[in-house]
Amino acid sequence: MQNNNLTAIDNLSHLKKLTKLYLGGNKIAVVEGLNELSELRELHLENQRLAPGEKLLFDRMTFRALSASLCVLNINNNNIDDLRDLEALKELQQFSATDNRLENILKLEDVVSNWPNLVKMDLSGNPVCKQQKYKDRLIIVCRKLVSLDGREIKELTRQFLINWKASKEAQKNRKQQTMISYPMNDFSFHQTQLCDPSYGYTSYNKWMPQATLKTQRLMLPVSGL
C-alpha cells in the first residue's frame, strides 16, 4: 500500500490480525480508521504527499485504540509540529519523526515521558534539535532510551545526567528554603535586640531607623547629667 494515491485509510477493519502496515508515500492527511487493528505492532506513514502548508494529523481515539499493541511508528517528513495526539502509545519502543517541524522541547518532554518502553528515537532534522541541552533532557526523561538521532546512549552518560539533574534540583530546593526562612530569622534577631536590655543604647539606636522621629527623640540620652 506504499507509494500510491491513497487519501484515506479505509476498509481495514476486517484485518484484525494485521501486525505491520506500510502506508508511506501516499496522500493521507488524517490517520484514522485503525481502531479495530488490535494486534498492529508497526505503522509506517512517512513522506505523505500533502498540499503545501498541510500537515499529517492524528485521530486521538485511533491511537488510544492502538496503545496496547503499537511498538514501531514512523512519521518522517510530514510537516508535523505537535505529537500530543500520540501520547497514549505506552508500548512504543521505536519512534521516528525526522524532518518535521517539532520545536517545543517542553511539549516534547511531556509526550515522550508517557512512553516508558521507548528504546530508539530519531528526531533529526527538526528545529527542536538545535535547542540547548536537547539531547540531555530527552535522555533524562526516556530512561530506557539506547539510541537518539542515530547515536548510541551509554548508561554511564544517562546516570551522570540523572545525578546532575537531581543535584541541581536539590540546590534549588535549599535556596528556596533559605529565602523563606531568612526573613523570620532576621525579625527574631532584631526583636531580641529590642527586648534584651543587655544590648544597651547602641543596639537600640541601630534599631531606631525603623521607628518614628518622635520615638527616637524620647529615647535620646540626656547630656550633662
Order of alpha helices (4+ residues) and beta strands (2+ residues): beta-beta-beta-beta-alpha-beta-beta-alpha-beta-alpha-beta-beta-alpha-alpha-alpha
